Amino acid sequence: MKIIVLGGGVAGVTTAYYLARDGHEVEVVEQEDRLAGWASSGNAGLIAPGHSFAWASPAAPKMLVRSLLGAETAIRLKPRLDPELVRWGLRFLRECPSDRAQRNTLVKLRLCQYSQAQLEALAAEEAIEYGEGARGVFYLYRDARELEEGARKMRLLQDHGQDQEVLDADGCVQREPAFAPVRDRIAGAIYGKDDFSGDCERFTNALAEACKRRGVRFRLGTRVEALEAVGDHIAAVRTSGGRLRADAYVLSLGVHSPAISKTVGQQLPMYPAKGYSVTFPIRDAHEPPSHGGVDEATLVAWSSFGDRLRMSSTAEFAGYGRGWQERDFNNIMRAARELFPNAADYSAGEYRACLRPMTPDGPPILGYGRHGNLLYNTGHGHMGWTMACGTAKIAADLLQRRKPDIDLRGMEVRS
Ligand SMILES: Cc1cc2nc3c(=O)[nH]c(=O)nc-3n(C[C@H](O)[C@H](O)[C@H](O)COP(=O)(O)OP(=O)(O)OC[C@H]3O[C@@H](n4cnc5c(N)ncnc54)[C@H](O)[C@@H]3O)c2cc1C
C-alpha cells in the first residue's frame, strides 16, 4: 500500500518507520527543510511514564486563576478573544474533576509504558544512539510537606506498574552527586526507577536514516494545504508542491493537525500549549546531572544529552505564535542556577519556544475518523516523545488491520 505521512516530527517519522517495516511504500511530507524542527526539537527529553499525570486536574483551575492575577505560574493563560481557546478551555475545565483526571492519567500511563518499551526495542534493533541519560528520573521537591503530598499522589502510578521510591535529600545526593551543592535546599524526591531521558531530535533524525534504508521518501520544504475527500475517502492531499495521492494518509502535523483536518470537515480538540526550553553547553569543568528530572516547585524539567543540558518549562495558552522574550526564560534560569549551580555554561544558552499539541483531556488522538483511509496520530501534548513509538506502532497495526497490543479506549478520534 502507498501511504503518505503528513508531518516530519517525532510522531510522523516513527509512524513512517513502522509502516515501512510492514512493507508499505511510505512518503513523509514536511514543510520545513529539516525533520523534528518543531516541538520535537525543543522538549525536555524525558521518556517518563512517571510524568503521566493529566494536566486537567483539580489543581489546574486554581493555577489558571493565579496566572490571570499575574502570578508566574507554570500553566499560564493569556486572555484573548479566541473562540478556539474558549471552546478548548471549557472542555479542559470539564476534565478537571478528580475522577476524570484519574481516568485520563491512566490512559496516558498505559500508552507511555507501552511506548517506552517500543522505543527501547526499536533503538536496540536499529542501533540508534540518542544521548540517553542514566536510568531513573527525579521528581524533586523542595518542601517536605509537598514531598509527602507528591508521594501520596504518585501511588496511583505505582498501583499501575511504575517502580518508584521516595528519597530524602541524602538519598538524592547518593543517587545524583550533582545535587551535593544544594543538599540543604531540597526535601527529597520521588525517584522513578524506570524513567529516563534522551534527545528526541537526534533520535528522530537517526530513525529517518533507518527509514530511508527501508525506502521511505522524505519530501521536505513542502507545505500541506488541504485534504481532498470524495465521500468518506481521502482522494488526495494538496501541497505547495502539487497534489499528492496515496492509498492511505496519516495526519501527524502537531499543532497544525486541526487546521488541515478541518478541510475535510473533521474538528479535532487540540490547542497549542507554548513551552520554553534552553540548551546549554556542558564543558570540562562542569558537573551536570546524569539523570533527568522535574523540579516540582517550578515544573522546570531537565535532561543532559552528553555535552548539552536541556531545561524546559511553562505551558502558555496564547495562540500559535512561537516568538519569545528573554523574560520568558526567567523561571528556567532561576531553577538552573538554584539546583545546578555548576552544571553547564549558563551564559551560552540556545533559547527556543515550541508548541505542544494539547488535547483538553490529555491522551493523544489515535485512530480513524469519518474517512476510511485517513488515520490520525496526533495531539500528544506534553508527552509526545514518550508516546511516539507506541502510537506509531499502533498506527501501523491499525493500518494493517492488526489488533493493537493495548486497549485504545480514551485515545479515539474526538471532535
Ligand atoms: C517545552 C516542551 C517540553 C516538552 N517535554 C517533553 C518531555 O520531556 N517528554 C515528552 O515525552 N514530551 C515532551 N514534550 C512534548 C513533545 O515534544 C511533543 O508532544 C512532540 O514533539 C509532538 O510531536 P509531533 O510530531 O506530534 O509534533 P511536532 O514535533 O510539532 O511536529 C509536527 C511537524 O509537522 C510539520 N507541519 C506542521 N504543519 C505542516 C504543514 N501544513 N505542512 C507540512 N508540514 C507541517 C512541522 O513543521 C513539524 O515538523 C515537550 C514539549 C515542549 C514544547
The ligand as a MOL file (V3000), in Angstrom:
LIG
                    3D

  0  0  0     0  0            999 V3000
M  V30 BEGIN CTAB
M  V30 COUNTS 53 58 0 0 0
M  V30 BEGIN ATOM
M  V30 1 C 8.8480 22.7600 26.1510 0
M  V30 2 C 8.4240 21.3580 25.8570 0
M  V30 3 C 8.8540 20.3180 26.6700 0
M  V30 4 C 8.4560 19.0020 26.4130 0
M  V30 5 N 8.9780 17.9830 27.1680 0
M  V30 6 C 8.6670 16.6960 26.8700 0
M  V30 7 C 9.2720 15.6270 27.5960 0
M  V30 8 O 10.1140 15.8340 28.4610 0
M  V30 9 N 8.8910 14.3650 27.2950 0
M  V30 10 C 7.9470 14.0880 26.3260 0
M  V30 11 O 7.6130 12.9190 26.1480 0
M  V30 12 N 7.4080 15.0760 25.5890 0
M  V30 13 C 7.7400 16.3750 25.8310 0
M  V30 14 N 7.1900 17.3930 25.1060 0
M  V30 15 C 6.1650 17.0810 24.0840 0
M  V30 16 C 6.7250 16.6140 22.7570 0
M  V30 17 O 7.8300 17.3780 22.3780 0
M  V30 18 C 5.6220 16.7260 21.6960 0
M  V30 19 O 4.4540 16.0730 22.1370 0
M  V30 20 C 6.0680 16.0600 20.4060 0
M  V30 21 O 7.2640 16.6120 19.9510 0
M  V30 22 C 4.9810 16.2210 19.3330 0
M  V30 23 O 5.4700 15.6460 18.1550 0
M  V30 24 P 4.7040 15.8390 16.7950 0
M  V30 25 O 5.4750 15.1220 15.7740 0
M  V30 26 O 3.2640 15.4960 17.0000 0
M  V30 27 O 4.7160 17.4370 16.5640 0
M  V30 28 P 5.9040 18.3640 16.0590 0
M  V30 29 O 7.2100 17.9660 16.5990 0
M  V30 30 O 5.4610 19.7670 16.3110 0
M  V30 31 O 5.9420 18.0730 14.5090 0
M  V30 32 C 4.9470 18.4890 13.6150 0
M  V30 33 C 5.6100 18.6170 12.2620 0
M  V30 34 O 4.6200 18.9230 11.2940 0
M  V30 35 C 5.1290 19.9110 10.4350 0
M  V30 36 N 3.9940 20.6540 9.8790 0
M  V30 37 C 3.0840 21.3860 10.5390 0
M  V30 38 N 2.1910 21.9250 9.6860 0
M  V30 39 C 2.5580 21.5000 8.4570 0
M  V30 40 C 2.0050 21.6870 7.1570 0
M  V30 41 N 0.8870 22.4040 6.9540 0
M  V30 42 N 2.6170 21.0850 6.1050 0
M  V30 43 C 3.7330 20.3100 6.2770 0
M  V30 44 N 4.2970 20.1070 7.4760 0
M  V30 45 C 3.7070 20.6960 8.5740 0
M  V30 46 C 6.0030 20.7820 11.3220 0
M  V30 47 O 6.9370 21.5180 10.5490 0
M  V30 48 C 6.6270 19.7540 12.2300 0
M  V30 49 O 7.8550 19.2760 11.7480 0
M  V30 50 C 7.5730 18.7260 25.3360 0
M  V30 51 C 7.1540 19.7620 24.5050 0
M  V30 52 C 7.5730 21.0670 24.7480 0
M  V30 53 C 7.1210 22.1480 23.8180 0
M  V30 END ATOM
M  V30 BEGIN BOND
M  V30 1 1 1 2
M  V30 2 1 2 3
M  V30 3 2 2 52
M  V30 4 2 3 4
M  V30 5 1 4 5
M  V30 6 1 4 50
M  V30 7 2 5 6
M  V30 8 1 6 7
M  V30 9 1 6 13
M  V30 10 2 7 8
M  V30 11 1 7 9
M  V30 12 1 9 10
M  V30 13 2 10 11
M  V30 14 1 10 12
M  V30 15 2 12 13
M  V30 16 1 13 14
M  V30 17 1 14 15
M  V30 18 1 14 50
M  V30 19 1 15 16
M  V30 20 1 16 17
M  V30 21 1 16 18
M  V30 22 1 18 19
M  V30 23 1 18 20
M  V30 24 1 20 21
M  V30 25 1 20 22
M  V30 26 1 22 23
M  V30 27 1 23 24
M  V30 28 2 24 25
M  V30 29 1 24 26
M  V30 30 1 24 27
M  V30 31 1 27 28
M  V30 32 2 28 29
M  V30 33 1 28 30
M  V30 34 1 28 31
M  V30 35 1 31 32
M  V30 36 1 32 33
M  V30 37 1 33 34
M  V30 38 1 33 48
M  V30 39 1 34 35
M  V30 40 1 35 36
M  V30 41 1 35 46
M  V30 42 1 36 37
M  V30 43 1 36 45
M  V30 44 2 37 38
M  V30 45 1 38 39
M  V30 46 1 39 40
M  V30 47 2 39 45
M  V30 48 1 40 41
M  V30 49 2 40 42
M  V30 50 1 42 43
M  V30 51 2 43 44
M  V30 52 1 44 45
M  V30 53 1 46 47
M  V30 54 1 46 48
M  V30 55 1 48 49
M  V30 56 2 50 51
M  V30 57 1 51 52
M  V30 58 1 52 53
M  V30 END BOND
M  V30 END CTAB
M  END
